[in-house]
Amino acid sequence: MRLSTRRPKWVGVKPLAEGPDNEDSLTIYPKILPGRTAVRSGAKPRRPVSRLVMMAAAAVMIAVIVCGAGFAIWTLHESAYDVVALGEGGSTSRQNVVILARREATILLLGAGGTAAGVLILLSSLWREIRGIRRSEAWLAEQNLVIDKSKRLLLDTQRIGNLGHFETSLGSDSVWSPQLFEIAGLPEAPSIAFEAIVALSHPDDRDGFRSAWEESQASRSKMVQELRWIRPDRELRWIHIEADPRYDANHQFIGHFGVAQDVTRRKIAEQAAVDFRHLMLDAIEAISQGFILYDKEDRYVLANSRFREMFPEHAAFMYPGMHYEDVLRIGYKLGLYEDPGHDFDAWLARTLEWHRSAEQPMVRHLPDGRWIRRDERRTSDGGIVGLRADITDFKRVEAALEQRVADLELARSDLEAQKLRLVANAEELRLARDAAEAATRTKSQFLAMMSHEIRTPMTGMMGMIGLLCDTALDDEQLKLANMARASTHDLLLVINDILDFSKLEAGKLTLESIDFSVQAVIAGVVSLLGATASGKGVRLEGSLNDQMPDWLKGDPNRIRQILLNLAGNALKFTEQGSVRIVASHRGLSGEIVEVRMEVIDSGIGIPKNVQENLFRPFTQADNSTSRKYGGTGLGLAISDQLCKMMGGSIGVESVPGQGSTFWFTVQCRRGDVPTVSAPPVAPVIEKPGRKLTILVAEDNLMIRTLISKLLRKRGHIADMVADGEAAVTAVQAKSYDLILMDMHMPKMDGVSATMMVRKLAGPERLVPIIALTGNALVGQRENCLAAGMDDYLSKPFEAADFYAVIDRWGEAKAESETPHAVIHVRS
């Protein structure tokens, strides 16, 4: 048989169980090529001829050739002897001898040639066989590399796929691939007992695994099983096992061969999917509206309980997989929809088109009277999600609203007519508003005029009485003069109340924010009212809690004004007993402190029905009060407004015949201790001010006389003029140290005169000008300063205040005349 040296083709590998290293034993099956003879089943494949046999055959052939050549030589030698013998005997002819010799030579040559040819053929075959053997060895080495690579790929495939193979024999042991040991968390071993595999299984899965294994062996069927393995490290793994029974040539069971795969991730994913499905079902059940789902083939999938409650008739005949069109047809036959008219097919087509477009919601009125809103949307896989909401109540409200709208339309027409009337009324109100604004302006002008007209004679009265008190009077005259002075002060308080109320009414009263001491404020009020209390035999005292901050920041003057008003009223209405001023505080957020002051008296008390009106303007307890005690009734109203401006409030608690408690609160900030300059080491001797030349522009003779006497008393020289024009002329004719300028004068008022003085070209334009006015309304001081005046003195004034202004501006004038002095000019 001719040996082929061509490399066969291989179709696959199969692991063998024989031998201890069965995982490395792989049988490679050659592919039968066309035109070649296949080895019959059960026969051993032809093995190549051994080199030793071929070399022995070659040696035998060479020996045969050598023997043949020797035999030929010996034959020729014998022939030669025969020829010689014949020649000597003469019995044979020479010709026969030659023929005989040629015959022997031919036989010899043919034998040698055949032998040489055989040797050549044998050597050629031997060479070809040796070359084929070498090629087979190289191919076999290459196939071994392929087998090794296939083995590695197989193991890597098992590792990546989290699976391994196993094989069992007739005994109870199994042979595992390395990946199975890795999955089980066990060390590699040549084999593993069946009971060890059972012990590796979860207790709940052991009986099922054992039964499936025995059933596969008994029924000769494939075993498919999923169970849990508990690794030695207590980690749980889900394992999917598939095994086929194996049989020998006599169809006798010899074991199992199968694979085991770690499917833990899949099991976790499946459980997550189950949990997610339950979550989705719970969410669908929690929807307050009816929910229904159709698949992409428009078949019913599921609905929540709310949908079944809303449509119990539908729930009775609907089943999963039922087409939506069939639902419509059956529902129509059962009378579950509104009557579509005679053309059912057109209604069905419209409904199906709306259902499949799933764009706009639809509202349906069912035969049972309910209104249902239907919303449907497409899902990502082509299905349809539907929501059903019962809007019957909404429809009822809508109908009621429509009726209401109709009623409103009627009302609107009525309002249109009223609007026309209101427009006419608005015009009337506008005219009334203009008249009110004009009245307000007139009132302000009137108050300004009255303030000037009242304060001007008041200035004369107070000043003259003051001068009178400084003269030599007997006791009776001095008593009368002091009584007149007290009366003027009371009258001034009434005027000030009216002016403060006007400022508050205009909303232009401003508050200060300076550091002050509550103790000092209370002490000042007690000191001011002490003489009045002593004269009536009433005890006046003040106190404050120990935790009261030493210094606060706020408006002490307005707080003093409120406290004076309340304490003054208490003294006014208390004939005997005491008046106590009590101060306390409480902290608010941050640095804010709320100060509470109470004025407690033992006076006549106030009825309950009168208390709520006390803080209204021009209100007193009764009509007899004003006759007996006097007053305008503005003090408490002003105090109420001031408390509100300072973030507080005011109130009263009183029982008739048992006294009253007036209280108020204000908000302040915590203040800083003011810096006090050290007292002088030696006493200071007050130097008299220098004599000044002063121009007084005043049209009232009494005021001119008063000012003249006050100035001459200090040694100043005073020139008097009666109007603004005369004042401007006088300034141009003579140099003055100071000008006292009245605001309201004939021919030219004080503002115009001041502006003309400031426009002069010489140094006289820098002379200090002090305004004198009885107008104490809001903005008067600002008007004076804006006109170019340097200071402001309101009538009536005390002599001390008058002298203080004169001395202050006299000193300023002296400093401005010193060399290198800086002069500040108001423009």
PEGIVEN-V814445 format. One record per residue. N is the residue number from 1. SS is DSSP state (@ for helix, = for strand, . for the rest). Layout:
# PEGIVEN-V814445
n:ss
N:SS
N:SS
This chain:
# PEGIVEN-V814445
n:ss
1:.
2:.
3:.
4:.
5:.
6:.
7:.
8:.
9:=
10:=
11:=
12:=
13:=
14:=
15:=
16:.
17:.
18:.
19:.
20:.
21:.
22:@
23:@
24:@
25:.
26:=
27:=
28:=
29:=
30:=
31:=
32:.
33:.
34:.
35:.
36:.
37:.
38:.
39:.
40:.
41:.
42:.
43:.
44:.
45:.
46:.
47:.
48:.
49:.
50:.
51:@
52:@
53:@
54:@
55:@
56:@
57:@
58:@
59:@
60:@
61:@
62:@
63:@
64:@
65:@
66:@
67:@
68:@
69:@
70:@
71:@
72:@
73:@
74:@
75:@
76:@
77:@
78:@
79:@
80:@
81:@
82:@
83:@
84:@
85:@
86:@
87:@
88:@
89:@
90:.
91:.
92:.
93:.
94:@
95:@
96:@
97:@
98:@
99:@
100:@
101:@
102:@
103:@
104:@
105:@
106:@
107:@
108:@
109:@
110:@
111:@
112:@
113:@
114:@
115:@
116:@
117:@
118:@
119:@
120:@
121:@
122:@
123:@
124:@
125:@
126:@
127:@
128:@
129:@
130:@
131:@
132:@
133:@
134:@
135:@
136:@
137:@
138:@
139:@
140:@
141:@
142:@
143:@
144:@
145:@
146:@
147:@
148:@
149:@
150:@
151:@
152:@
153:@
154:@
155:@
156:@
157:@
158:@
159:@
160:@
161:.
162:.
163:=
164:=
165:=
166:=
167:=
168:=
169:.
170:.
171:.
172:.
173:=
174:=
175:=
176:=
177:.
178:@
179:@
180:@
181:@
182:@
183:@
184:@
185:.
186:.
187:.
188:.
189:.
190:.
191:.
192:=
193:=
194:@
195:@
196:@
197:@
198:@
199:@
200:@
201:=
202:.
203:.
204:.
205:.
206:@
207:@
208:@
209:@
210:@
211:@
212:@
213:@
214:@
215:@
216:@
217:@
218:@
219:@
220:.
221:.
222:.
223:=
224:=
225:=
226:=
227:=
228:=
229:=
230:=
231:.
232:.
233:.
234:.
235:.
236:=
237:=
238:=
239:=
240:=
241:=
242:=
243:=
244:=
245:=
246:=
247:=
248:.
249:.
250:.
251:.
252:.
253:=
254:=
255:=
256:=
257:=
258:=
259:=
260:=
261:=
262:=
263:.
264:@
265:@
266:@
267:@
268:@
269:@
270:@
271:@
272:@
273:@
274:@
275:@
276:@
277:@
278:@
279:@
280:@
281:@
282:@
283:@
284:@
285:@
286:@
287:.
288:.
289:.
290:=
291:=
292:=
293:=
294:=
295:.
296:.
297:.
298:.
299:=
300:=
301:=
302:=
303:=
304:.
305:@
306:@
307:@
308:@
309:@
310:@
311:.
312:@
313:@
314:@
315:@
316:@
317:@
318:.
319:.
320:.
321:.
322:.
323:=
324:@
325:@
326:@
327:@
328:@
329:@
330:@
331:@
332:@
333:@
334:.
335:.
336:.
337:.
338:.
339:.
340:.
341:.
342:.
343:.
344:@
345:@
346:@
347:@
348:@
349:@
350:@
351:@
352:@
353:@
354:@
355:@
356:@
357:@
358:.
359:.
360:.
361:.
362:=
363:=
364:=
365:=
366:.
367:.
368:.
369:.
370:.
371:=
372:=
373:=
374:=
375:=
376:=
377:=
378:=
379:.
380:.
381:.
382:.
383:.
384:=
385:=
386:=
387:=
388:=
389:=
390:=
391:.
392:@
393:@
394:@
395:@
396:@
397:@
398:@
399:@
400:@
401:@
402:@
403:@
404:@
405:@
406:@
407:@
408:@
409:@
410:@
411:@
412:@
413:@
414:@
415:@
416:@
417:@
418:@
419:@
420:@
421:@
422:@
423:@
424:@
425:@
426:@
427:@
428:@
429:@
430:@
431:@
432:@
433:@
434:@
435:@
436:@
437:@
438:@
439:@
440:@
441:@
442:@
443:@
444:@
445:@
446:@
447:@
448:@
449:@
450:@
451:@
452:@
453:@
454:@
455:@
456:@
457:@
458:@
459:@
460:@
461:@
462:@
463:@
464:@
465:@
466:@
467:@
468:@
469:@
470:.
471:.
472:.
473:.
474:.
475:@
476:@
477:@
478:@
479:@
480:@
481:@
482:@
483:@
484:@
485:@
486:@
487:@
488:@
489:@
490:@
491:@
492:@
493:@
494:@
495:@
496:@
497:@
498:@
499:@
500:@
501:@
502:@
503:@
504:@
505:@
506:@
507:.
508:.
509:.
510:.
511:.
512:.
513:.
514:=
515:=
516:=
517:.
518:@
519:@
520:@
521:@
522:@
523:@
524:@
525:@
526:@
527:@
528:@
529:@
530:@
531:@
532:@
533:@
534:@
535:@
536:@
537:.
538:.
539:=
540:=
541:=
542:=
543:=
544:=
545:.
546:.
547:.
548:.
549:.
550:.
551:.
552:=
553:=
554:=
555:.
556:@
557:@
558:@
559:@
560:@
561:@
562:@
563:@
564:@
565:@
566:@
567:@
568:@
569:@
570:@
571:@
572:@
573:.
574:.
575:.
576:.
577:.
578:=
579:=
580:=
581:=
582:=
583:=
584:=
585:=
586:=
587:=
588:.
589:.
590:.
591:.
592:=
593:=
594:=
595:=
596:=
597:=
598:=
599:=
600:=
601:=
602:.
603:.
604:.
605:.
606:.
607:.
608:@
609:@
610:@
611:@
612:.
613:.
614:.
615:.
616:.
617:.
618:.
619:.
620:.
621:.
622:.
623:@
624:@
625:@
626:@
627:@
628:@
629:@
630:.
631:.
632:.
633:.
634:.
635:@
636:@
637:@
638:@
639:@
640:@
641:@
642:@
643:@
644:@
645:@
646:.
647:.
648:.
649:=
650:=
651:=
652:=
653:=
654:=
655:=
656:.
657:.
658:.
659:=
660:=
661:=
662:=
663:=
664:=
665:=
666:=
667:=
668:=
669:=
670:=
671:.
672:.
673:.
674:.
675:.
676:.
677:.
678:.
679:.
680:.
681:.
682:.
683:.
684:.
685:.
686:.
687:.
688:.
689:.
690:.
691:.
692:.
693:=
694:=
695:=
696:=
697:=
698:.
699:.
700:.
701:@
702:@
703:@
704:@
705:@
706:@
707:@
708:@
709:@
710:@
711:@
712:@
713:@
714:.
715:.
716:.
717:=
718:=
719:=
720:=
721:=
722:.
723:.
724:@
725:@
726:@
727:@
728:@
729:@
730:@
731:@
732:@
733:@
734:.
735:.
736:.
737:.
738:=
739:=
740:=
741:=
742:=
743:.
744:.
745:.
746:.
747:.
748:.
749:.
750:@
751:@
752:@
753:@
754:@
755:@
756:@
757:@
758:@
759:.
760:.
761:.
762:.
763:@
764:@
765:@
766:@
767:.
768:=
769:=
770:=
771:=
772:=
773:=
774:.
775:.
776:.
777:.
778:.
779:.
780:@
781:@
782:@
783:@
784:@
785:@
786:@
787:.
788:.
789:.
790:.
791:=
792:=
793:=
794:=
795:.
796:.
797:.
798:.
799:@
800:@
801:@
802:@
803:@
804:@
805:@
806:@
807:@
808:@
809:@
810:@
811:@
812:@
813:@
814:@
815:@
816:@
817:@
818:.
819:.
820:.
821:.
822:.
823:.
824:.
825:.
826:.
827:.
